[in-house]
Structure formats: C-alpha cells, structure tokens
Amino acid sequence: MTTSRTLAKPDFEQLSEFRYQMRRFERFSERAAHEEGITPLQYLLLLHIKGYPGRAWATVGELAERLQSHHHGVVALVTRCEAAGLVRRAPSPDDRRQVEVHLEARGEDVLSRLAALHRAELKSLEGAFRVPQIDL
C-alpha cells in the first residue's frame, strides 16, 4: 500500500497554474470555434475524425470514446454536423452494423483553419503545460 505525503503550498500552486493554463487554452478554443460558426464540441468531433490513428475516418463508438461521451450523444452530434455539411456517414464495408464518419470538404476547411490557430496558441503557451511533479 502506497501512502501519500501531505501536499505543500508549492504543490497547490503548481496544480492551480496547470489548471489555469488548461482553462485559458480551453476558453481560447471555445472562442475560436464560435468565430468559425461551429460549437466547441463540433470542433472536437472534426479533430478526432481527422486525428484518428491510421485512417481518415472514425466510427461513432470510437468518437464517443475520444469525446468521453455517450454513444447516443455522439450520434446526435454527428447528425448536427452532417446537417451543417461538415461530415458524412457511410456504412462500413466490413461490418454493416458500424457507421464510419468522414469529413466533408467544408469540415476539412473549418478544421484546417482552427487547427492552425490552435497550434499557434499552443506554441505561445510553450512550457505552461508542464505536468506538476508531485512526489507520492
């Protein structure tokens, strides 16, 4: 059994700074998405489709895991993104029970602009996202 030491003031300061920088970045991301005319969650969906390892699409189940959301919530999100011309669904050629979610040209364009802004913002925060070293 591992026992943890009592946290000291510097430990709380590190944790506070880390959470502050995370929230600043999150707020930046929210504003940027809204300026592009989409919601922050729609941006994350597009990002997770494009960023899914090994291929240019993802299943609804995979997106639910990436978004840490319920399957039915992601289905509704995909439906809204499809109506906005950002994504399209396609039945899986390997398993007809699965649905692949692909980016449409509009989704690619919006994602490219937002991803470039996010990379620039991350560069400006270089070093701010150091994970606090806490001895246990």
Secondary structure, 3 states (H helix, E strand, C coil): CCCCCCCCHHHHHHHHHHHHHHHHHHHHHHHHHHHCCCCHHHHHHHHHHHCCCCCCEEEHHHHHHHHCCCHHHHHHHHHHHHHCCCEEEEECCCCCCCEEEEECHHHHHHHHHHHHHHHHHHHHCCCCCCCCCCCC
